[in-house]
Amino acid sequence: MKAQATVRKLNQLKGERSSLEEMDKEVDEASVLIELAEEEQDETMQAEIMKSVSYIGGKLAELDLKTLLNGEFDKHNAILNIHAGAGGTESCDWVQMLLRMYNRWVQRKGYEWKVIDLLPGEEAGVKNVTVLITGDYVYGYLKAEAGVHRLVRISPFDSQSRRHTSFTSVDVIPEIEEDVDLEINESDLRIETFRASGHGGQHVNVTDSAVRITHVPTGITAQCQNERSQHRNKAAALKVLRSRIFADYQKKQKEKVVKERQKKGEIAWGNQIRSYTLHPYSLIKDHRTGVEIGNVQAVMDGGIDEFIKAYLQTKAGNGEEK
């Protein structure tokens, strides 16, 4: 396991070096284009030059943002959990909407997405879902999304078409690898199996393949029912449990992290980090940074990078621990 972690870190460094080399190449090519245009007085090359400059600017902004990702676990994979709060069926539908939003963001970034556990809502949507997202700097980016998300809209479930407010809690923790010093005694684990239900097809209901693991000393739990075999479900649940135990340990050891977690509070009014208003107007506002975006559909299609960037810059500007 330690060897795998070392290889992954090596690949990350190679990727970073490759990005810098690519930038050097793009800058050189743009310089050549500019020189040719000036020598030949060819204005038709302007469009190509502007395209190249725009591409370089975007890549530079991306690299600049990565300089803010210097937290201890920023390069790690992330475990994303979305949980319905106040709002009943509305809130469960809101969970599903956010789940789609993050899935679209993952696709844009070229990351990998794996649903570990999903509990459907009683009438619609999703009550609770846990996803493992793998790729470089996933946790560094997605930690900006942790907190309560508030939705205001005309309810599709209300026969009188009234406006409703819904809340969901988004939690993001880094996936903890085997090379991190964390000892968990098997005697402290309570492992239960049960018949899987909900999404995943008929095969999940045939046997008691779903697994729930509880770390008795802390009461922390993790479960998985999305794999066909009990063995794979157990392995996935252990991975999530390990990361949750470590995150809990970190919270207790670092006062700043404790304070940050406590800010989330109850999944209800007054604790939201971001509001998504679809009625009577369209606007998404991040209450921590003040960033506002009117193109709601673009955000719900995964366009959350502006919120993430502003959050990271604000944290760095305030000298807060990342």
C-alpha positions as CSV (number, residue, x, y, z in Angstrom):
1,M,0.0,0.0,0.0
2,K,2.9,2.4,0.8
3,A,4.4,1.6,-2.6
4,Q,1.1,2.5,-4.3
5,A,1.0,5.8,-2.4
6,T,4.5,6.6,-3.4
7,V,3.8,5.8,-7.1
8,R,0.7,8.1,-7.0
9,K,2.7,11.0,-5.5
10,L,5.4,10.4,-8.2
11,N,2.8,10.5,-10.9
12,Q,1.4,13.8,-9.4
13,L,4.9,15.4,-9.6
14,K,5.3,14.1,-13.1
15,G,2.0,15.6,-14.1
16,E,2.9,19.0,-12.5
17,R,6.2,19.0,-14.4
18,S,4.4,18.1,-17.6
19,S,2.0,21.0,-17.2
20,L,4.9,23.4,-16.8
21,E,6.7,22.0,-19.8
22,E,3.5,22.4,-21.8
23,M,3.2,26.0,-20.7
24,D,6.7,26.7,-21.9
25,K,5.9,25.2,-25.2
26,E,2.7,27.2,-25.6
27,V,4.5,30.5,-24.7
28,D,7.2,29.8,-27.2
29,E,4.7,29.0,-30.0
30,A,2.7,32.2,-29.2
31,S,5.9,34.2,-29.3
32,V,6.8,32.8,-32.7
33,L,3.3,33.7,-34.0
34,I,3.6,37.3,-32.7
35,E,7.0,37.7,-34.4
36,L,5.7,36.4,-37.7
37,A,2.6,38.6,-37.6
38,E,4.8,41.7,-36.9
39,E,7.3,40.8,-39.6
40,E,4.7,40.0,-42.3
41,Q,2.2,42.6,-41.1
42,D,-0.4,39.9,-41.3
43,E,-3.5,40.9,-39.4
44,T,-5.2,37.6,-40.3
45,M,-3.1,35.8,-37.7
46,Q,-4.6,38.0,-34.9
47,A,-7.4,35.5,-34.2
48,E,-5.0,32.6,-33.8
49,I,-2.7,34.7,-31.5
50,M,-5.6,35.7,-29.3
51,K,-6.8,32.1,-29.1
52,S,-3.3,31.1,-28.0
53,V,-3.0,33.9,-25.5
54,S,-6.4,33.1,-24.0
55,Y,-5.4,29.4,-23.6
56,I,-2.2,30.4,-21.9
57,G,-4.1,32.8,-19.6
58,G,-6.5,30.0,-18.6
59,K,-3.7,27.5,-17.9
60,L,-1.7,30.1,-15.9
61,A,-4.8,30.8,-13.8
62,E,-5.2,27.1,-13.2
63,L,-1.6,26.7,-12.1
64,D,-1.9,29.8,-9.9
65,L,-4.9,28.3,-8.1
66,K,-2.9,25.1,-7.4
67,T,-0.4,27.2,-5.5
68,L,-3.1,27.7,-2.9
69,L,-3.6,23.9,-2.5
70,N,-0.7,23.3,-0.1
71,G,-2.7,21.8,2.8
72,E,-1.5,18.5,4.2
73,F,-4.1,16.4,2.3
74,D,-5.0,18.7,-0.6
75,K,-3.5,16.3,-3.1
76,H,-5.6,13.4,-1.8
77,N,-8.8,11.8,-3.2
78,A,-12.0,12.9,-1.5
79,I,-15.0,11.3,0.1
80,L,-18.1,13.3,-0.6
81,N,-21.2,12.9,1.5
82,I,-24.5,14.7,0.8
83,H,-27.3,14.4,3.4
84,A,-30.8,15.7,3.3
85,G,-31.8,18.2,6.0
86,A,-34.9,20.2,6.7
87,G,-37.4,20.1,3.9
88,G,-38.6,16.4,3.6
89,T,-39.1,15.3,0.0
90,E,-37.9,18.7,-1.3
91,S,-34.6,18.2,0.5
92,C,-34.1,14.7,-0.9
93,D,-34.7,16.1,-4.4
94,W,-32.2,18.8,-3.6
95,V,-29.6,16.1,-2.7
96,Q,-30.1,14.5,-6.1
97,M,-29.7,17.9,-7.8
98,L,-26.4,18.5,-6.0
99,L,-25.3,15.0,-6.7
100,R,-25.7,15.6,-10.4
101,M,-23.9,19.0,-10.1
102,Y,-20.8,17.4,-8.5
103,N,-20.9,14.5,-11.0
104,R,-20.8,17.0,-13.9
105,W,-17.9,18.9,-12.2
106,V,-16.0,15.6,-11.8
107,Q,-16.6,14.8,-15.5
108,R,-15.2,18.3,-16.5
109,K,-12.1,17.7,-14.4
110,G,-11.5,14.2,-15.7
111,Y,-11.7,12.7,-12.3
112,E,-13.2,9.3,-11.4
113,W,-16.5,8.9,-9.6
114,K,-17.7,5.9,-7.6
115,V,-20.9,5.7,-5.5
116,I,-20.1,3.9,-2.2
117,D,-23.5,4.1,-0.6
118,L,-26.9,5.6,-1.6
119,L,-30.1,5.7,0.4
120,P,-33.1,6.8,-1.8
121,G,-35.7,9.2,-0.4
122,E,-39.1,7.8,0.6
123,E,-41.0,9.6,-2.2
124,A,-38.3,11.0,-4.5
125,G,-34.6,12.0,-4.7
126,V,-31.9,10.8,-2.4
127,K,-31.8,11.0,1.4
128,N,-28.1,10.3,1.8
129,V,-25.2,9.4,-0.5
130,T,-21.5,8.8,-0.2
131,V,-19.1,9.1,-3.2
132,L,-15.4,8.4,-3.6
133,I,-13.8,10.8,-6.1
134,T,-10.3,10.1,-7.2
135,G,-7.8,12.3,-9.0
136,D,-5.1,14.9,-8.3
137,Y,-6.1,17.7,-5.8
138,V,-9.7,16.5,-5.5
139,Y,-9.9,17.2,-1.7
140,G,-8.0,20.5,-2.1
141,Y,-10.8,21.7,-4.5
142,L,-13.8,20.1,-3.0
143,K,-13.2,21.1,0.6
144,A,-14.6,24.4,-0.5
145,E,-18.0,22.8,-0.8
146,A,-18.3,21.5,2.8
147,G,-21.3,23.1,4.6
148,V,-25.0,23.6,4.3
149,H,-26.5,24.4,0.8
150,R,-29.9,26.2,0.7
151,L,-32.3,26.0,-2.2
152,V,-35.3,28.3,-2.8
153,R,-37.7,27.4,-5.6
154,I,-41.3,26.7,-6.7
155,S,-41.8,23.1,-5.6
156,P,-42.5,20.5,-8.3
157,F,-44.1,18.4,-5.5
158,D,-46.5,21.1,-4.4
159,S,-49.9,21.0,-6.1
160,Q,-50.4,24.7,-5.3
161,S,-47.0,25.6,-6.8
162,R,-45.8,27.4,-3.7
163,R,-42.3,28.5,-3.0
164,H,-40.2,26.1,-0.8
165,T,-36.9,26.3,1.0
166,S,-34.7,23.2,1.3
167,F,-31.4,22.4,2.9
168,T,-28.7,19.7,2.5
169,S,-25.4,19.2,4.2
170,V,-22.3,18.5,2.1
171,D,-19.3,17.0,3.9
172,V,-15.9,16.4,2.3
173,I,-13.1,14.5,3.9
174,P,-9.7,13.3,2.4
175,E,-9.3,9.7,1.6
176,I,-6.6,8.4,4.0
177,E,-4.1,6.1,2.5
178,E,-2.4,3.2,4.1
179,D,0.9,5.0,4.6
180,V,-0.8,7.4,7.1
181,D,-0.2,6.2,10.7
182,L,-3.6,5.2,11.9
183,E,-4.1,2.1,13.9
184,I,-7.6,0.5,14.0
185,N,-8.1,-2.6,16.1
186,E,-10.3,-5.2,14.5
187,S,-11.8,-5.9,18.0
188,D,-13.1,-2.3,18.0
189,L,-15.2,-3.0,14.8
190,R,-18.7,-4.2,14.7
191,I,-19.5,-5.6,11.2
192,E,-23.1,-6.1,10.1
193,T,-24.4,-7.4,6.8
194,F,-27.9,-6.8,5.4
195,R,-29.7,-7.0,2.1
196,A,-29.0,-4.1,-0.2
197,S,-31.9,-2.0,-1.5
198,G,-32.7,0.9,-3.7
199,H,-30.7,1.9,-6.8
200,G,-28.3,-0.6,-8.3
201,G,-30.6,-3.1,-10.0
202,Q,-32.4,-6.3,-9.0
203,H,-29.2,-8.2,-8.2
204,V,-28.4,-6.2,-5.1
205,N,-31.5,-7.6,-3.4
206,V,-30.6,-11.3,-3.8
207,T,-28.2,-11.8,-0.9
208,D,-27.0,-10.0,2.3
209,S,-24.2,-8.4,0.5
210,A,-24.4,-4.9,2.0
211,V,-22.0,-4.1,4.8
212,R,-22.2,-1.7,7.7
213,I,-19.1,-1.2,9.9
214,T,-19.2,0.6,13.2
215,H,-16.1,1.8,15.1
216,V,-17.4,1.1,18.6
217,P,-15.0,3.5,20.6
218,T,-16.1,6.6,18.5
219,G,-19.5,5.5,17.2
220,I,-18.4,6.4,13.6
221,T,-20.0,4.3,10.9
222,A,-19.7,3.6,7.2
223,Q,-21.6,1.3,4.9
224,C,-21.5,0.2,1.3
225,Q,-24.2,-1.6,-0.7
226,N,-23.3,-0.7,-4.3
227,E,-20.9,-3.6,-5.0
228,R,-22.1,-7.0,-6.0
229,S,-20.0,-8.9,-3.5
230,Q,-19.9,-8.7,0.3
231,H,-16.1,-8.7,0.2
232,R,-16.0,-5.6,-2.0
233,N,-18.6,-3.8,0.0
234,K,-16.6,-4.5,3.2
235,A,-13.4,-3.2,1.6
236,A,-15.1,0.0,0.4
237,A,-16.8,0.6,3.8
238,L,-13.5,0.1,5.6
239,K,-11.9,2.7,3.3
240,V,-14.6,5.3,4.1
241,L,-14.5,4.4,7.9
242,R,-10.7,4.8,8.0
243,S,-11.0,8.2,6.5
244,R,-13.8,9.3,8.7
245,I,-12.0,8.1,11.9
246,F,-8.9,10.1,10.8
247,A,-10.9,13.2,10.0
248,D,-12.5,12.9,13.5
249,Y,-9.1,12.6,15.0
250,Q,-7.9,15.6,13.2
251,K,-10.8,17.7,14.3
252,K,-10.1,16.9,17.9
253,Q,-6.4,17.6,17.6
254,K,-6.7,20.9,15.7
255,E,-8.7,23.6,17.3
256,K,-9.2,25.5,14.1
257,V,-10.6,22.5,12.3
258,V,-13.0,21.9,15.2
259,K,-14.2,25.5,15.0
260,E,-14.7,25.2,11.2
261,R,-16.7,22.0,11.6
262,Q,-18.9,23.5,14.3
263,K,-19.9,26.3,11.9
264,K,-21.9,23.9,9.9
265,G,-24.3,23.3,12.8
266,E,-27.9,22.2,12.1
267,I,-28.9,21.6,8.5
268,A,-31.3,24.4,8.4
269,W,-31.8,28.2,8.1
270,G,-29.0,30.5,9.2
271,N,-26.2,27.9,8.7
272,Q,-25.9,27.8,4.9
273,I,-22.6,28.5,3.1
274,R,-24.4,29.0,-0.2
275,S,-27.9,29.9,-1.4
276,Y,-29.4,28.8,-4.7
277,T,-32.4,30.9,-5.5
278,L,-34.6,29.9,-8.5
279,H,-37.6,32.0,-7.6
280,P,-38.6,34.8,-7.7
281,Y,-35.2,35.5,-9.4
282,S,-32.2,33.3,-10.4
283,L,-29.1,33.8,-8.4
284,I,-26.5,31.6,-6.6
285,K,-24.6,33.4,-3.8
286,D,-21.8,32.1,-1.7
287,H,-22.1,33.7,1.8
288,R,-18.5,33.3,2.7
289,T,-17.0,35.1,-0.2
290,G,-19.8,37.2,-1.6
291,V,-19.5,35.6,-5.1
292,E,-22.8,35.7,-7.0
293,I,-23.6,33.9,-10.3
294,G,-26.8,34.5,-12.2
295,N,-26.5,31.7,-14.6
296,V,-28.0,29.0,-12.4
297,Q,-28.1,26.3,-15.1
298,A,-24.4,26.6,-15.7
299,V,-23.6,26.1,-12.0
300,M,-25.9,23.1,-11.8
301,D,-24.1,21.7,-14.8
302,G,-20.9,21.6,-12.8
303,G,-19.7,25.2,-13.1
304,I,-18.6,25.7,-9.5
305,D,-14.9,26.6,-10.1
306,E,-15.5,30.3,-9.5
307,F,-16.9,29.5,-6.0
308,I,-14.0,27.2,-5.3
309,K,-11.4,29.7,-6.5
310,A,-12.9,32.5,-4.4
311,Y,-13.0,30.3,-1.3
312,L,-9.4,29.3,-1.6
313,Q,-8.2,32.9,-2.2
314,T,-10.2,34.1,0.7
315,K,-8.8,31.5,3.0
316,A,-5.3,32.3,1.9
317,G,-5.9,36.0,2.2
318,N,-7.1,35.6,5.8
319,G,-4.0,33.4,6.6
320,E,-6.3,30.6,7.7
321,E,-5.2,27.0,7.7
322,K,-6.3,25.1,4.6
